[in-house]
Amino acid sequence: FASSGFPTVIVDTNPESLKQAYNSIEKILGDGVRLGKVSEDSARSSLERLTVSEDLSVAASGANLVLETVSEQLAVKKAVVTQAAAVMAENGIIASNTSALSVTEIAASVPSPERFIGMHFFNPVHKMKLVEIVLGLATNDETVAITRDYCEALGKTSIVVNESPGLTTSRMSALLGNEAMYMLQEGTATAEDIDTALRMGFNHPMGPLELGDLTGWDTRLSVLRYLHSTLGEKFRPCPLIIKMVAAGRLGRKTGHGVYRYEDGKAVPGSGLKGSYL
Ligand SMILES: NC(=O)c1ccc[n+]([C@@H]2O[C@H](COP(=O)([O-])OP(=O)(O)OC[C@H]3O[C@@H](n4cnc5c(N)ncnc54)[C@H](O)[C@@H]3O)[C@@H](O)[C@H]2O)c1
């Protein structure tokens, strides 16, 4: 937001997180200047538009847009948006970056749920072009139009999704990762070959097993369990995922998932092979 011309305040109750957030944005802009992608002037003015605060009531006072991206817990999100709604501009919009919670349910805690919407960004945000705009039950057309304009001003492509488990992206990605694990479990092909198939055959930047190692199979499993309970049988988690999580082979973060990692890189030939039934 700051690099697209909007005066922006990052709010967090944890001062360490605030420092980390500011430093990482400063580093991204610095790297952008070094790589010739951002001018020095533009990097400097972006940082001038960016401030940090531990006090939401002060920071959100008179704001036109509050984008909540606090911890993925309903109670925390509800408390934060209630506090913001009390002080922001009368026609201001509240957006939620939630990946899986119900926008409708979070919106129910503010006086004007018609001006509440989901704005789901992707990591790393400065590189990824997509924003999934999520409609709660009460979200009105004007809020959608203003939010699309914000996305355009940020240089993002937005799509509109009616609130539904997993939206479009997480739902598709969960199915793909689960199917890849079933293929591995059945011994259809090695992990390397399944990933190569999707990278070279479909031009995906990463294979589904590499991606699962990056996301973490524990996170993957909880998303699949949620989708299984809401959308039905086709999302039943593959037993191999359950086994891997039980073994603590969660992916990159534990140094071992489908692949084994040394110095942050997958060890060649370390992928799971054969039938694991
Ligand atoms: N991590 C991702 O790749 C990703 C991608 C898309 C969407 N999201 C969504 O973004 C949100 C945040 O995800 P995350 O991975 O950064 O979570 P996180 O738990 O790592 O960080 C959440 C931050 O919220 C702060 N916080 C907690 N309670 C607060 C409060 N009452 N007031 C102010 N700040 C508070 C915490 O101090 C912490 O810095 C979640 O809703 C998540 O689903 C995350």
The ligand as a Gaussian input file, in Angstrom:
#p B3LYP/6-31G(d) Opt

LIG

0 1
 N        1.297000     -16.489000       6.102000
 C        0.780000     -16.511000       4.887000
 O        1.415000     -16.970000       3.918000
 C       -0.605000     -15.962000       4.643000
 C       -1.081000     -15.834000       3.318000
 C       -2.358000     -15.313000       3.104000
 C       -3.154000     -14.946000       4.200000
 N       -2.670000     -15.083000       5.490000
 C       -3.536000     -14.676000       6.591000
 O       -2.981000     -13.522000       7.210000
 C       -3.272000     -13.523000       8.612000
 C       -1.974000     -13.441000       9.407000
 O       -1.160000     -14.549000       9.072000
 P        0.340000     -14.681000       9.609000
 O        0.900000     -15.914000       9.009000
 O        1.036000     -13.368000       9.439000
 O        0.026000     -14.889000      11.158000
 P        1.007000     -14.772000      12.404000
 O        0.304000     -15.486000      13.494000
 O        2.395000     -15.136000      11.989000
 O        1.052000     -13.197000      12.727000
 C       -0.067000     -12.520000      13.214000
 C        0.348000     -11.185000      13.839000
 O       -0.823000     -10.633000      14.439000
 C       -0.431000     -10.003000      15.627000
 N       -1.580000      -9.854000      16.517000
 C       -2.196000     -10.819000      17.254000
 N       -3.231000     -10.287000      17.937000
 C       -3.265000      -8.970000      17.639000
 C       -4.099000      -7.896000      18.040000
 N       -5.125000      -8.092000      18.875000
 N       -3.849000      -6.665000      17.556000
 C       -2.823000      -6.458000      16.695000
 N       -2.004000      -7.431000      16.288000
 C       -2.218000      -8.676000      16.746000
 C        0.653000     -10.872000      16.196000
 O        1.470000     -10.163000      17.124000
 C        1.421000     -11.287000      14.922000
 O        2.480000     -10.383000      14.651000
 C       -4.073000     -14.804000       8.872000
 O       -5.434000     -14.489000       8.821000
 C       -3.674000     -15.709000       7.698000
 O       -4.663000     -16.653000       7.397000
 C       -1.411000     -15.567000       5.720000

